[in-house]
Amino acid sequence: MLPAMPAMIRGMRRNSRSRFPIACVLLASHLFLAPHLIQFVAGIGGCAHAKPLGCSALRAWPPSDKQLDYAESLAEKNGIVLPEEAKEDKSACSRFIDEMLSSVPPSENQKNLAMRLASHHGITVPDEVFKSSASCTEFIDEQLARDPPLPASGRQVAYAKALAERSGIELPEQVVRSFSLCSEFIQNQIDTGGPMPPSEKQLALAQSFADKQNIEVPESAVKSAPECKKFIDEMLERNSTR
């Protein structure tokens, strides 16, 4: 049973002849109660032993499937194996992605968008923007936040209209006038109903490139028009570097 420390302190206050400093009593109380408080908190947390950082409640959150897929694709592009920590820890996975993007050059789509934004705002793209995907992404984000907004591209609008038609809704006018809003609309439609499948022409072109490389068309490219286009762009870029 814990001693009634407040009663002891009140008693000492009433005893005017006591010369023992009240601070010492409080310190002794703190030192005595501290182990019991630790055990109490540990008991609430469900930990068998009171450890500073060893409780299961402090375990890291795992990365999302989308985050993990992206990290694995970056690792594959750089010819390395995704660290186990990045597979289990969301923060570690984010750090790995940032490190990879700092060393990976921007894609052709990133370069084209950066140049389009620069032209729209009447500026020149700095040389360092094209040195890494991370730098290019940062430049794009900065320019997209500026006014006036960059209008959606014709390809964006066509895809957004197809998704809207599939969902039985009208494409909002403001979506057509803004690259960012159009991108957001497309992503929302994909999240709710899945991506549009590729056209027969897209699939045929993707298959012809795959046959030349003696590989198979990825399943994601067979089901998704954006993924099919991405695969075709990668094949075109690979052929151009030969």
C-alpha positions, -999 to 999 in steps of 0.1 A, spaced: 0 0 0 13 34 -9 18 58 20 -5 87 23 21 113 12 -3 143 11 -13 137 47 24 135 57 31 168 40 2 185 56 14 172 90 48 186 84 33 220 74 15 221 107 47 212 126 64 246 127 95 231 144 102 207 115 133 218 96 132 191 69 126 209 36 93 202 20 111 199 -14 130 168 -1 97 152 8 82 159 -26 114 145 -42 112 113 -21 75 110 -30 84 113 -67 111 87 -65 89 63 -46 59 66 -69 77 66 -102 82 28 -105 45 23 -96 34 48 -123 56 31 -149 40 -3 -140 5 12 -142 11 28 -176 26 -4 -189 -4 -23 -176 -27 0 -195 -7 -4 -227 -8 -42 -224 30 -46 -223 44 -74 -203 74 -54 -192 78 -16 -188 103 -7 -215 109 29 -228 101 21 -264 95 -16 -266 57 -16 -265 37 -30 -294 16 2 -294 47 19 -309 51 -4 -339 55 12 -372 26 15 -398 32 -7 -429 33 11 -463 2 11 -485 1 -13 -515 4 16 -539 34 30 -520 50 -4 -519 45 -11 -556 60 23 -564 90 16 -542 96 -18 -558 94 -3 -593 120 23 -584 142 -4 -568 139 -25 -600 148 5 -622 180 11 -601 189 -26 -601 187 -30 -563 167 -49 -538 140 -31 -518 152 -32 -481 131 -52 -457 126 -22 -435 110 -3 -464 86 -32 -469 74 -31 -433 77 6 -423 57 34 -440 83 60 -430 112 39 -442 94 33 -475 89 70 -480 126 77 -473 136 50 -498 113 65 -524 128 100 -518 163 87 -521 155 69 -553 138 99 -569 169 120 -561 190 96 -583 164 87 -610 162 110 -640 128 125 -648 105 107 -672 97 121 -706 62 129 -694 76 148 -665 100 168 -688 72 176 -712 49 188 -684 76 209 -669 83 226 -703 46 231 -709 42 247 -675 73 269 -680 59 281 -714 25 287 -699 40 310 -672 66 326 -695 97 313 -678 126 290 -686 131 256 -670 162 257 -648 189 231 -658 188 214 -624 151 205 -629 161 178 -654 188 163 -632 164 142 -611 128 131 -609 125 147 -575 137 181 -587 114 179 -617 84 170 -595 91 199 -571 93 223 -601 60 209 -615 42 212 -581 54 248 -577 42 258 -612 8 240 -608 2 261 -577 6 294 -596 -21 314 -613 -34 313 -640 -39 275 -638 -26 254 -666 -55 241 -688 -60 204 -691 -44 188 -722 -65 174 -750 -56 139 -741 -65 145 -704 -99 159 -714 -107 130 -737 -98 105 -710 -118 124 -684 -148 126 -707 -146 88 -713 -146 82 -675 -174 106 -670 -195 89 -697 -188 55 -681 -201 69 -648 -231 85 -663 -222 121 -653 -213 153 -671 -177 165 -671 -176 198 -650 -165 228 -670 -139 238 -644 -122 204 -649 -115 212 -685 -100 245 -676 -75 232 -650 -48 205 -654 -48 199 -616 -86 196 -614 -87 173 -644 -60 151 -629 -79 149 -596 -112 141 -614 -95 113 -634 -79 98 -602 -112 100 -583 -130 81 -612 -102 55 -613 -104 50 -575 -142 45 -576 -146 26 -609 -112 15 -619 -92 27 -650 -105 27 -685 -92 -4 -704 -68 2 -733 -81 4 -769 -75 -24 -793 -50 -2 -811 -31 4 -779 -31 -33 -770 -19 -42 -805 10 -17 -803 20 -28 -769 20 -64 -780 41 -56 -810 67 -40 -788 66 -69 -763 71 -94 -792 102 -75 -804 117 -76 -768 106 -112 -764 87 -103 -733 50 -103 -722 28 -73 -719 23 -66 -682 -11 -75 -668 -16 -40 -656 -11 -27 -691 -37 -51 -704 -63 -38 -680 -55 -1 -678 -52 24 -706 -27 46 -686 -6 16 -678 -7 5 -714 5 39 -725 32 39 -699 44 5 -712 44 18 -748 63 49 -738 90 28 -720 94 6 -751 97 37 -773 123 52 -750 142 20 -748 143 18 -786 154 54 -790 185 48 -767 197 19 -788 
